Each structure stands twice: as structure tokens, then as C-alpha cells.
Amino acid sequence: MSEQKKGLGRGLSALLGDAPRPAEDAQGRRDSVREVDIAQIRPNPAQPRQHFDEESLAELAESIRQHGVLQPILLRPVEGGYELIAGERRWRASQRAQLHTIPALVREHDDSSSAELALIENVQRADLNAIEEAEGYQTLIGRFGHTQDNVAKLVGKSRSHVANLLRLLGLPDSVRQMLMRGDISMGHARAVLTAEEPEALAAEIADKGLSVRQAEELAKLVKPGAGYDIARASARNARTVDTDLAALERQLSDMLGLKVQVKHGGKGGTVNLTYSSLDQLDMICQRLSGEPI
């Protein structure tokens, strides 16, 4: 990577509080925090994060009302004001808290380095879902000419991680939305990526609350030429799940000396323990609390 990109990394460390302030940027200039009029700030069009949880924003706004903004946002000067590079969540919450100004670091950055910093901050804070992260990588590759290797080094991830996320952009929009909402996980999404009917398969996975392993098995059954449609494959997969649960029940029963029943469905389930005496109940309580029996 170039010395410029190493400088960007140092700048982000200062922003995130990992380096003492005042810090120096790549050109040796010292930063100073200033109060900037919130009305003069506009969002970053290259911001990879698209979803902002309303409840979380409300909690942050209340904290800001009581304690103020504890960490400055990062801006760059543009015609008519400033553009956000990092800290959009704090900026949005400050608006909700009806602040007129916000502490900020103002630096000169071009479009490319602004997009890099916005992505790095979100990735380091684990603020992005898989689709947002993939779209951020795609922006750096398609718009600013980065390679997958460069992107991986930039965000501190493996090249395979970047490549696997980029593959998710080939999913149908409805499946991408399910992933963004948390209806399915990245593992589920990868399982249906090459399926003949990814949308129907993803819906079945979410409806049945299948694990990633179960989703992978189901995806294998409905591949072209496998002889199974989704309904038949799901029924066969359900029988496999029932067999696995029965084996788990037997194993737990042997360990505890109690009747154990496991019920799984949707996104979760229950584990029922049946006891026949107060001594057995006391044993259950001791095991759950970690006390020696």
C-alpha cells in the first residue's frame, strides 16, 4: 500500500481515540477540534452504512442531551459547508438532541480517501451488515480502482472475506433485504447464492429457522438435477432435523438422568426438563448455577 494510505490509517486511529491528540495527519499538520454548525454539514454520498436503528439513535440522542458529543466527527470542506467522512450516527443523533453545533475535525480529503475512511470507520466499529460492507467494497473497487487485495489490506480483512462478501451482491434484491434485516445470516445467504430458486429457498430457511448447516443441506437437495423441489427437499430436511434432535434428546437425558425434550421451530425453540422429585430439581438448579453437586 502507498504511504498515503498508511497516513489515512493513522488519521483514523486518531479519530477513534487510539492515538493521542493533537495528532498529525499524513502531511504533518496538527488537528484541532472545532465546533461546526450542524446546518452546514451534509451526509457523505459514499457512506456505506444505509440502515440506522431508530431505537439506538434515540438512545444516543438522549445521551448527547445529557453529556454532549464525547468524540468529534470527521469532516471535509466542500462548497457551501462541510461533508461528513465519519460520524454520521453522532451527527444524526445530535440533530435529534436539537444541538446547533457539533465538535469536529476538519481535513482536506478527496473523494477516494473520504470513501476509504468512511468504510474503515464502519468496519472497525462493526456497524455494517454484510450487504452494506460488500457495497462499500464494491464502491472502492468500481469507482476508485482498488483491487480486492488493496481493499482487504485497507480494512484489515482477508482477501477471501472481501471476495465472499462481494459474491453476496449477486443475490436477488429480496434475499439481500432479508440479510440486511437479519432474517437470514451471511452463512445462509452463501448457501442459497448458487441455488436455482434463491428467493424461495431463503424464505424457507427463514420460515423454518434452519441452521446454516441445514440450509446448506437443503440447498444441495434443490440443485438442478437433484430431483427435489423445495417442498420435498424441505420435508426431507425436516426429517433429518427431527432425527438430529432425537439424538440430542437422548444424549442430554443420559447426561442428566432426566427426561429431556427439545422443540425447535422458527428462529428458536425450547428445552424441557422433566423431574420427578425435589432432589432432581435441586440437581438441575445446581447444574444451571455452576455449583458442585
Stockholm file with secondary structure:
# STOCKHOLM 1.0

chainA/1-293         MSEQKKGLGRGLSALLGDAPRPAEDAQGRRDSVREVDIAQIRPNPAQPRQHFDEESLAELAESIRQHGVLQPILLRPVEGGYELIAGERRWRASQRAQLHTIPALVREHDDSSSAELALIENVQRADLNAIEEAEGYQTLIGRFGHTQDNVAKLVGKSRSHVANLLRLLGLPDSVRQMLMRGDISMGHARAVLTAEEPEALAAEIADKGLSVRQAEELAKLVKPGAGYDIARASARNARTVDTDLAALERQLSDMLGLKVQVKHGGKGGTVNLTYSSLDQLDMICQRLSGEPI
#=GR chainA/1-293 SS CCHHHHHHHHHHHHHTTSSCSSCBCTTSCBCCCEEEEGGGEECCTTCCCCCCCHHHHHHHHHHHHHHCCCSCEEEEEETTEEEEEECHHHHHHHHHTTCSEEEEEECCCCHHHHHHHHHHHHHHTTCCCHHHHHHHHHHHHHTTCCCHHHHHHHHTCCHHHHHHHHHGGGSCHHHHHHHHHTSSCHHHHHHHTTCSSHHHHHHHHHHHTCCHHHHHHHHHHTSTTSSCCHHHHHHHHHHHHHHHHHHHHHHHHHHHTSEEEEEEETTEEEEEEECSSHHHHHHHHHHHHTCCC
#=GC SS_cons         CCHHHHHHHHHHHHHTTSSCSSCBCTTSCBCCCEEEEGGGEECCTTCCCCCCCHHHHHHHHHHHHHHCCCSCEEEEEETTEEEEEECHHHHHHHHHTTCSEEEEEECCCCHHHHHHHHHHHHHHTTCCCHHHHHHHHHHHHHTTCCCHHHHHHHHTCCHHHHHHHHHGGGSCHHHHHHHHHTSSCHHHHHHHTTCSSHHHHHHHHHHHTCCHHHHHHHHHHTSTTSSCCHHHHHHHHHHHHHHHHHHHHHHHHHHHTSEEEEEEETTEEEEEEECSSHHHHHHHHHHHHTCCC
//
